[in-house]
Amino acid sequence: MTYSNEVNSMCVVAKGPHHGPAPIPEEGKWIQAKEIKDISGYTHGVGWCAPQQGACKLSLNIKDGIIEECLVETIGCTGMTHSAAMASEILPGKTILEALNTDLVCDAINTAMRELFLQVVYGRTQSAFSEDGLVIGAGLEDLGKGLRSQTGTLYGTKAKGTRYLELTEGYITKMFLDADSQVCGYEYVHLGKMMEAIKAGMDANEAVKKFTGCYGRTTAEQGVVKTIDPRKE
């Protein structure tokens, strides 16, 4: 260690009590995090690329500083999906510090990692007060049946109004309009359940019919006067 002449000429002033870092909540315990291995928790972070044409939701399950599980979900950019494929290989097994300083291929994923890192080192994880945290595999529970991301795709114009394309229930196939041409219901296909049934041997047409559902007012008796395909009409 090299000191300047000014520092060398100073006298020593003793340091008072050293209490260490403030404890943070981690998996049901209060931890004084001094090293990377002191960090554990399950949490999410959201990032975006420089032109903000796409976004990433990153979920990590960290145990003793090591990423044991990751879930990478992206929207809005076709190239980002392939970057996410690489990130899902890169992240597991790294420490959170390694991951922070790793090129995760896409700006949005890198930004999500930065935001998530801030959460875990400040004790703001989803599992902060959950004893022993969440099991490895908890990321899959975010996806639900069929392991599909929860997405919403809605489009609207001043001239023609709104179009529902995809909601939590699934892929929207019909919109139902009332006498005022306002949306009063919709029909959807739950793609996750449908694909699981097809993979299990069900006929595709039968699967579509089985996993088609409706929400809201959907019949003439309930006030529906028009049905439209939101992707064509």
C-alpha positions as MATLAB code, in Angstrom:
seq = 'MTYSNEVNSMCVVAKGPHHGPAPIPEEGKWIQAKEIKDISGYTHGVGWCAPQQGACKLSLNIKDGIIEECLVETIGCTGMTHSAAMASEILPGKTILEALNTDLVCDAINTAMRELFLQVVYGRTQSAFSEDGLVIGAGLEDLGKGLRSQTGTLYGTKAKGTRYLELTEGYITKMFLDADSQVCGYEYVHLGKMMEAIKAGMDANEAVKKFTGCYGRTTAEQGVVKTIDPRKE';
ca = [
       0.000    0.000    0.000;
       1.436    3.375   -0.973;
       0.561    6.519    1.011;
       1.177   10.131    0.070;
       3.605   12.250    2.094;
       0.648   14.140    3.532;
      -0.927   10.963    4.902;
       2.417    9.643    6.189;
       2.911   12.815    8.212;
      -0.456   12.517    9.953;
      -0.843   11.151   13.478;
      -3.155    8.204   14.159;
      -6.663    8.875   15.445;
      -8.262    5.724   16.836;
     -11.476    4.466   15.277;
     -14.529    4.058   17.493;
     -16.885    1.057   17.675;
     -17.323   -0.887   14.450;
     -20.842   -2.275   14.182;
     -20.577   -3.667   10.656;
     -23.212   -3.283    7.931;
     -26.872   -2.870    8.756;
     -28.598   -6.271    8.697;
     -30.941   -6.989    5.803;
     -33.844   -9.486    5.696;
     -33.003  -12.674    3.828;
     -35.233  -15.727    3.731;
     -36.664  -15.133    7.181;
     -33.403  -14.075    8.840;
     -31.559  -10.810    9.474;
     -28.144  -11.039    7.831;
     -25.121   -8.751    7.960;
     -24.005   -9.176    4.355;
     -20.239   -8.785    4.118;
     -19.461  -11.150    1.246;
     -21.241  -12.382   -1.873;
     -21.929  -15.738   -0.206;
     -24.006  -13.926    2.423;
     -26.722  -13.119   -0.127;
     -29.770  -15.330   -0.656;
     -33.235  -14.654   -2.016;
     -35.732  -14.973   -4.852;
     -36.695  -11.838   -6.727;
     -37.578  -10.166  -10.030;
     -36.100   -7.265  -11.970;
     -37.219   -5.420  -15.095;
     -34.875   -3.932  -17.703;
     -35.100   -2.142  -21.030;
     -32.813   -1.528  -23.981;
     -31.422    1.869  -25.013;
     -34.078    2.662  -27.655;
     -36.685    1.185  -25.267;
     -38.197   -0.954  -27.989;
     -38.121   -4.036  -25.791;
     -38.149   -5.076  -22.136;
     -37.031   -8.031  -20.023;
     -38.346   -9.445  -16.766;
     -35.610  -11.427  -15.040;
     -36.268  -13.706  -12.054;
     -33.407  -15.228  -10.054;
     -33.337  -17.673   -7.163;
     -30.070  -17.076   -5.286;
     -28.690  -19.344   -2.571;
     -25.481  -18.398   -0.727;
     -24.562  -15.924   -3.443;
     -24.964  -18.445   -6.308;
     -27.720  -18.208   -8.939;
     -29.456  -21.578   -8.771;
     -32.419  -20.759  -11.001;
     -33.330  -18.122  -13.556;
     -36.400  -17.190  -15.577;
     -35.907  -14.793  -18.493;
     -39.039  -13.314  -20.092;
     -38.869  -10.763  -22.906;
     -41.282   -8.685  -24.950;
     -41.177   -6.323  -27.902;
     -37.951   -7.338  -29.660;
     -37.412  -10.449  -31.760;
     -33.641  -10.532  -31.232;
     -34.073  -10.289  -27.491;
     -35.748  -13.714  -27.337;
     -32.577  -15.324  -28.672;
     -30.453  -13.290  -26.268;
     -32.666  -14.629  -23.476;
     -31.926  -18.187  -24.620;
     -28.216  -17.502  -24.140;
     -28.782  -15.764  -20.795;
     -30.695  -18.764  -19.453;
     -27.556  -20.846  -20.066;
     -25.110  -18.232  -18.814;
     -26.683  -17.233  -15.488;
     -27.140  -20.449  -13.436;
     -24.009  -21.274  -11.435;
     -22.622  -17.745  -11.413;
     -22.362  -15.576   -8.328;
     -24.523  -12.458   -8.433;
     -21.365  -10.347   -8.791;
     -20.198  -12.428  -11.752;
     -23.641  -12.115  -13.320;
     -23.641   -8.351  -12.832;
     -20.356   -8.131  -14.730;
     -21.270  -10.619  -17.464;
     -22.458   -9.560  -20.918;
     -25.933  -11.053  -21.075;
     -26.060  -10.240  -24.800;
     -29.003   -7.814  -24.676;
     -29.133   -4.362  -23.042;
     -32.552   -5.078  -21.585;
     -31.348   -8.266  -19.865;
     -28.229   -6.505  -18.588;
     -30.364   -3.675  -17.213;
     -32.714   -6.160  -15.538;
     -29.693   -7.816  -13.894;
     -28.544   -4.427  -12.588;
     -31.970   -3.627  -11.132;
     -32.255   -7.083   -9.597;
     -28.775   -6.851   -8.074;
     -29.819   -3.682   -6.232;
     -32.826   -5.492   -4.796;
     -30.903   -8.472   -3.466;
     -28.039   -6.543   -1.890;
     -30.447   -4.180   -0.121;
     -32.674   -6.989    1.168;
     -35.688   -6.172   -0.994;
     -36.336   -9.667   -2.339;
     -39.691  -11.379   -2.700;
     -38.562  -14.023   -0.208;
     -37.075  -11.598    2.355;
     -39.401  -12.782    5.125;
     -39.981  -16.375    3.927;
     -38.189  -18.887    6.141;
     -35.601  -20.786    4.060;
     -36.725  -18.841    0.984;
     -38.360  -20.383   -2.068;
     -37.505  -23.807   -3.492;
     -35.551  -24.154   -6.713;
     -38.316  -24.339   -9.292;
     -40.323  -21.449   -7.884;
     -39.775  -19.585  -11.159;
     -41.961  -22.093  -12.973;
     -44.863  -21.238  -10.686;
     -44.904  -17.742  -12.179;
     -45.757  -19.269  -15.545;
     -48.715  -21.436  -14.589;
     -50.350  -24.137  -16.705;
     -48.461  -24.849  -19.895;
     -45.454  -22.790  -18.730;
     -46.331  -19.634  -20.692;
     -45.511  -16.078  -19.657;
     -48.379  -13.894  -18.499;
     -48.756  -11.411  -21.330;
     -51.258   -8.807  -22.408;
     -51.416   -7.499  -25.959;
     -53.930   -4.743  -26.616;
     -54.110   -2.402  -29.592;
     -56.184    0.711  -30.152;
     -56.677    3.650  -32.496;
     -58.698    6.836  -32.167;
     -60.464    6.055  -35.427;
     -61.404    2.425  -34.780;
     -61.121    1.879  -31.027;
     -59.618   -1.011  -29.063;
     -58.657   -4.531  -30.085;
     -58.018   -7.245  -27.492;
     -55.357   -9.633  -28.832;
     -54.096  -11.553  -25.791;
     -54.978  -11.438  -22.111;
     -54.167  -13.568  -19.071;
     -56.822  -16.106  -20.081;
     -55.194  -16.610  -23.469;
     -55.312  -15.802  -27.186;
     -58.373  -13.688  -27.990;
     -60.416  -15.067  -30.891;
     -63.577  -12.927  -30.672;
     -64.742   -9.652  -29.173;
     -68.402   -9.101  -28.348;
     -69.925   -5.647  -28.762;
     -73.167   -4.229  -27.365;
     -75.693   -1.836  -28.932;
     -73.302    1.085  -28.314;
     -70.439   -0.793  -30.066;
     -68.667   -1.058  -26.715;
     -66.783   -4.204  -25.665;
     -68.918   -6.329  -23.367;
     -67.058   -9.649  -23.539;
     -64.554  -11.794  -25.381;
     -63.732  -15.353  -26.374;
     -60.272  -16.824  -25.827;
     -58.217  -19.980  -26.282;
     -55.953  -21.009  -23.396;
     -52.885  -21.896  -25.456;
     -50.917  -23.476  -22.610;
     -53.611  -26.003  -21.736;
     -54.399  -26.588  -25.410;
     -50.811  -27.453  -26.313;
     -50.443  -29.767  -23.321;
     -53.573  -31.635  -24.431;
     -52.334  -31.922  -28.025;
     -48.956  -33.237  -26.840;
     -50.841  -35.803  -24.754;
     -52.578  -37.086  -27.901;
     -55.776  -35.060  -28.163;
     -56.909  -34.054  -31.648;
     -55.978  -30.427  -32.316;
     -59.502  -29.357  -33.301;
     -60.932  -31.029  -30.214;
     -58.292  -29.345  -28.034;
     -59.132  -25.911  -29.437;
     -62.813  -26.490  -28.694;
     -62.141  -27.871  -25.209;
     -59.944  -24.981  -24.113;
     -61.973  -22.161  -25.622;
     -63.730  -20.020  -23.049;
     -65.588  -16.737  -22.729;
     -65.659  -13.795  -20.368;
     -68.337  -11.154  -19.885;
     -71.540  -10.900  -21.923;
     -71.320  -13.173  -24.940;
     -74.862  -13.864  -26.225;
     -77.655  -11.922  -27.892;
     -79.804  -12.497  -24.803;
     -77.147  -10.673  -22.779;
     -77.104   -7.685  -25.110;
     -74.479   -8.691  -27.682;
     -75.305   -7.252  -31.102;
     -72.012   -7.816  -32.930;
     -69.097  -10.246  -32.840;
     -65.744   -9.380  -34.408;
     -62.381  -11.045  -34.986;
     -59.975   -8.485  -33.438;
     -57.203   -9.440  -35.868;
     -59.270   -8.983  -39.035;
     -62.154   -6.624  -38.383;
];
